[in-house]
Amino acid sequence: MTWKIKIMGVRDVALLFTVAILAYLIGVLTSPAFSLSSTSKTAPYIDSNTQQISASATHSSLRSSPQLSPPPQPLRQQTQKSDDCKNQPPPGYGILPTDLITFNHECKTEAMPPETIREFLINELFDGLSPYDLFPPKHVEALLRPEQIRGWGSNGTVFRRLMEEVKPRSVIELGSFLGASAIHLGTIAKELGLQTDIFCFDDFRGWPGFRRGKFADIKQQNGDAMLMNQFIQNVVSRNLAGSTLPVPFATVASLTSFCKWGIYADLIEVDASHDFHSAWSDINIAYRLLRPGGVMFGHDYFTAADKRGVRRAVDLFARLNNLRVEPDGQHWIYRRPN
């Protein structure tokens, strides 16, 4: 009798243990937090056009750089009017599951007439007085050199090639430094008999420590490096003050303002910071300011900085927008469809 009671007790304990495990599993499987169809972090990203792309495709596409794998079918772009970029949706960013790639800059629908842009900017940015008027001011005159034009890749054949092809009325340059590229563009425009305005976006601060080495002769006063003043001096020395205007602010801030004002360009040069995130922001916003049929190009396509950051940004944007990257030496080119 004693052995039978012990056996019965063991069986009862085993049965109770089994029932407990089954109850736990049923509770877990029926929990709202556990669902094979739940919209968790690995769920497909849904873009504004409600097109879905699988998470596996998303992560595999992000891993394949710089030679990007073929994407899913490109997201359909809305038709854009010839002189406005407001209707352009965020490009085919459905494969990137993050809001960091969405640039919600609404551009003014009506484009500002090109012949009025320069006067508008002088009034808006310089209180109606051109930065070339009364230049140089006395307190900086002794700190400037008659001419100090330096740059990187600023005399490449791509400049003349694109100026002859596009014949731009308006040019936007991102990253000007001492004006070497802008002066080259302005000189070519003169030779071709073009009436071209060149707007040069740069905060003219350089970068930490840039005055060491070959730029040690650029003077500084009260913490202000003489980059903008030397830029203006260089432009004046080549008689290009009538066509070249500095926009002395960071590229993203300048692009955003141009977008708001409805200022578009036929040719845009991107040559500011060389890390991926800076190049990515510049390209995304600048492309909204490019007129249909216009050309965007930039430098440092093969530069190794930031693990080829510029090239990664250029290739990714091209892929997402169904554009072709056209290399030209160290430069890259996009052509915007009409």
C-alpha positions in Angstrom: 0.0 0.0 0.0 2.8 2.4 0.9 4.5 1.9 -2.5 1.2 2.5 -4.4 0.7 5.8 -2.6 4.3 6.9 -3.5 3.8 5.9 -7.2 0.5 7.8 -7.3 2.1 10.9 -5.8 4.9 10.9 -8.4 2.4 10.5 -11.2 0.3 13.4 -9.9 3.3 15.7 -9.6 4.3 14.8 -13.2 0.8 15.5 -14.4 0.6 18.8 -12.6 4.0 19.8 -14.1 2.9 18.9 -17.6 -0.3 20.9 -17.2 1.6 23.9 -15.9 4.0 23.9 -18.9 1.1 23.7 -21.4 -0.7 26.5 -19.7 2.5 28.7 -19.9 3.0 27.9 -23.6 -0.7 28.7 -24.4 -0.4 32.0 -22.6 2.8 33.0 -24.5 1.4 32.0 -27.9 -1.8 33.9 -27.4 -0.2 37.0 -26.1 -0.6 40.2 -28.3 3.2 40.7 -28.1 3.8 37.4 -30.0 2.4 37.5 -33.5 4.0 36.4 -36.7 2.2 39.2 -38.5 2.9 41.9 -36.0 4.4 45.2 -37.2 7.7 44.9 -35.3 11.1 46.3 -36.1 11.5 43.7 -38.8 8.2 44.3 -40.5 8.2 45.7 -44.0 8.7 49.5 -44.3 5.7 51.2 -45.9 6.5 54.5 -47.8 4.1 57.3 -48.6 2.9 55.4 -51.7 2.1 52.4 -49.6 4.5 50.2 -51.4 6.0 47.5 -49.2 9.5 46.1 -49.4 10.5 43.1 -47.3 12.8 43.5 -44.3 15.2 40.9 -45.7 15.5 42.9 -48.9 16.0 46.1 -46.8 18.9 44.7 -44.8 20.6 43.0 -47.7 20.5 46.2 -49.7 22.0 48.2 -46.9 24.9 45.8 -46.6 25.8 46.0 -50.3 28.0 49.0 -50.7 29.5 50.6 -52.7 28.5 48.2 -55.5 24.8 48.3 -54.7 22.7 45.3 -55.5 19.7 45.7 -57.9 16.9 47.3 -56.0 13.2 46.3 -56.1 11.1 48.0 -58.7 11.8 51.8 -58.4 9.1 53.7 -56.6 7.0 55.7 -59.0 7.8 59.4 -59.0 5.2 62.1 -59.4 5.3 64.3 -62.4 7.1 67.6 -61.7 6.3 70.9 -63.3 9.1 72.4 -65.3 9.8 75.2 -62.8 8.9 73.7 -59.4 10.0 71.0 -57.1 7.2 71.1 -54.6 5.4 68.1 -56.1 8.5 65.9 -56.0 7.9 63.3 -53.3 10.7 61.9 -51.2 12.4 59.7 -53.7 12.3 55.9 -53.6 13.3 55.6 -50.0 11.0 52.7 -49.1 14.0 50.4 -48.9 15.5 52.5 -46.0 13.6 51.9 -42.8 14.3 55.2 -41.1 13.0 58.8 -41.2 16.6 60.0 -41.4 16.5 59.8 -45.2 13.3 61.8 -45.6 13.9 65.5 -46.4 10.6 67.3 -46.2 11.6 70.6 -47.7 8.7 72.1 -49.6 9.9 74.3 -52.4 8.0 77.3 -53.6 5.9 76.4 -56.6 6.6 79.5 -58.6 10.2 79.7 -59.7 11.9 83.1 -59.3 12.9 84.6 -62.6 16.7 84.0 -63.0 17.4 87.7 -63.8 16.0 88.8 -60.5 17.8 86.3 -58.2 21.0 88.2 -57.7 19.3 91.5 -56.7 16.9 89.5 -54.4 19.8 87.8 -52.6 21.7 91.1 -52.1 18.7 92.6 -50.5 17.9 89.5 -48.4 21.4 88.5 -47.3 23.4 91.8 -47.4 20.8 94.5 -46.5 20.8 95.8 -50.1 24.6 96.4 -50.2 26.6 94.1 -52.4 29.6 92.5 -50.6 31.7 93.9 -53.4 30.8 97.5 -52.7 33.4 99.4 -50.7 35.6 96.4 -50.7 38.0 95.8 -49.0 37.2 97.3 -45.7 40.1 99.0 -44.0 40.4 96.6 -41.1 41.0 93.6 -43.4 42.9 95.2 -46.3 46.3 94.5 -44.9 45.4 90.9 -44.2 44.6 90.0 -47.8 46.8 88.9 -50.6 46.1 90.4 -54.1 45.2 86.9 -55.3 45.2 83.5 -53.6 43.2 81.0 -55.7 43.6 77.4 -54.5 41.3 74.4 -54.7 41.1 70.7 -55.5 40.1 69.5 -58.9 38.9 73.0 -59.8 40.2 73.0 -63.4 39.0 69.6 -64.6 37.7 69.2 -68.1 34.2 68.5 -66.7 33.6 72.2 -66.0 33.9 73.3 -69.6 32.2 70.2 -70.9 29.1 70.9 -68.8 29.1 74.6 -69.3 29.1 74.1 -73.1 26.4 71.5 -72.8 24.0 73.1 -70.3 24.6 76.8 -71.0 23.3 77.6 -67.6 21.6 80.8 -66.6 22.0 80.0 -62.9 24.6 77.8 -61.1 24.7 76.7 -57.5 28.0 75.7 -56.0 28.2 73.9 -52.7 31.6 74.4 -51.1 33.6 77.3 -52.5 36.6 77.8 -50.2 38.8 80.4 -52.0 36.7 80.3 -55.2 38.9 78.3 -57.5 36.0 76.3 -59.1 33.6 79.3 -59.2 36.3 81.4 -60.9 36.9 78.7 -63.4 33.1 78.4 -64.1 32.8 82.2 -64.4 35.8 82.4 -66.8 34.3 79.8 -69.0 30.9 81.5 -69.0 32.6 84.7 -70.2 34.5 82.9 -72.9 31.2 81.3 -74.1 29.4 84.6 -74.0 26.9 83.2 -71.4 25.0 85.4 -69.0 25.5 83.1 -66.0 25.0 83.8 -62.3 27.0 81.6 -59.9 25.9 81.4 -56.3 28.6 80.0 -53.9 27.4 78.3 -50.7 30.0 78.2 -48.0 30.2 79.3 -44.4 33.8 80.4 -45.2 35.0 79.0 -41.9 37.2 76.2 -43.2 37.7 73.4 -40.8 39.6 73.0 -37.5 43.3 73.4 -38.0 43.1 74.2 -41.7 45.5 77.2 -41.4 48.3 74.8 -40.6 50.5 73.7 -43.5 49.9 75.2 -47.0 47.1 77.6 -45.7 49.2 79.1 -42.9 49.3 82.4 -44.9 45.6 82.9 -44.6 45.2 85.5 -41.8 42.8 85.5 -38.9 41.5 88.3 -36.8 39.5 88.0 -33.6 38.8 84.3 -34.5 37.6 85.2 -38.0 39.6 83.5 -40.7 39.8 85.7 -43.8 38.3 83.1 -46.2 35.3 85.1 -47.3 37.3 88.3 -47.7 40.0 86.5 -49.6 37.3 84.8 -51.8 35.9 88.2 -52.7 39.3 89.5 -53.4 40.0 86.6 -55.7 36.7 87.1 -57.6 37.4 90.9 -57.9 41.0 90.2 -59.2 39.5 88.2 -62.1 36.7 90.7 -62.9 33.9 88.3 -62.0 32.2 90.3 -59.3 29.2 90.8 -61.6 28.4 87.1 -62.0 29.7 85.4 -58.8 27.9 86.0 -55.5 28.9 84.3 -52.1 26.1 82.9 -50.0 27.9 82.8 -46.6 26.0 80.1 -44.8 26.1 76.3 -44.3 25.0 74.3 -47.4 21.9 72.8 -45.9 20.6 76.1 -44.5 21.3 77.8 -47.8 19.6 75.1 -49.9 16.6 75.2 -47.6 16.2 78.9 -48.0 16.6 78.7 -51.8 13.9 76.0 -51.8 11.6 78.3 -49.8 12.3 81.2 -52.1 11.8 79.2 -55.3 15.4 79.7 -56.6 16.3 76.9 -59.0 19.5 76.2 -61.0 20.4 74.6 -64.3 23.7 73.4 -63.0 24.7 72.4 -59.5 28.1 71.5 -58.2 28.4 69.5 -55.0 31.9 69.8 -53.4 31.5 70.6 -49.7 32.1 68.0 -46.9 33.4 64.6 -47.8 31.7 62.4 -45.3 28.7 60.3 -46.2 26.1 62.1 -44.1 27.0 65.6 -45.2 27.2 64.6 -48.9 23.9 62.7 -48.5 22.1 65.7 -47.1 23.6 68.1 -49.7 22.7 65.8 -52.7 19.1 65.1 -51.5 18.2 68.7 -50.9 20.1 70.2 -53.9 18.5 67.8 -56.3 15.2 69.4 -55.5 16.6 72.7 -56.8 17.7 71.3 -60.1 15.6 72.2 -63.0 14.3 69.4 -65.2 16.9 68.8 -67.9 19.6 70.2 -65.6 22.8 68.6 -64.5 24.3 68.0 -61.0 27.9 67.1 -60.6 30.5 66.9 -57.9 34.0 66.1 -56.9 35.7 63.4 -54.8 33.9 60.4 -56.3 37.0 58.2 -55.7 38.2 59.9 -52.5 38.8 57.5 -49.7 37.6 59.8 -46.9 34.9 58.3 -44.6 35.2 54.9 -46.4 34.5 56.6 -49.7 31.6 58.5 -48.1 30.9 60.7 -51.1 30.7 57.8 -53.5 28.4 55.8 -51.2 26.1 58.8 -51.0 26.2 59.4 -54.8 25.6 55.7 -55.7 22.8 55.3 -53.1 20.9 58.4 -54.2 21.2 57.3 -57.9 19.9 53.9 -57.1 16.9 55.1 -55.2 16.0 57.7 -57.9 16.7 55.5 -60.9 19.6 57.8 -62.0 22.8 56.9 -63.8 26.1 58.0 -62.3 28.5 59.2 -65.0 32.1 59.3 -63.7 34.5 62.0 -65.2 37.9 61.7 -63.6 37.4 62.4 -59.9 34.0 63.9 -60.7 30.5 62.3 -60.9 27.5 63.5 -62.9 23.7 63.2 -62.7 21.4 64.3 -65.5 17.9 65.1 -64.4 15.2 64.0 -66.9 13.0 66.6 -68.5 
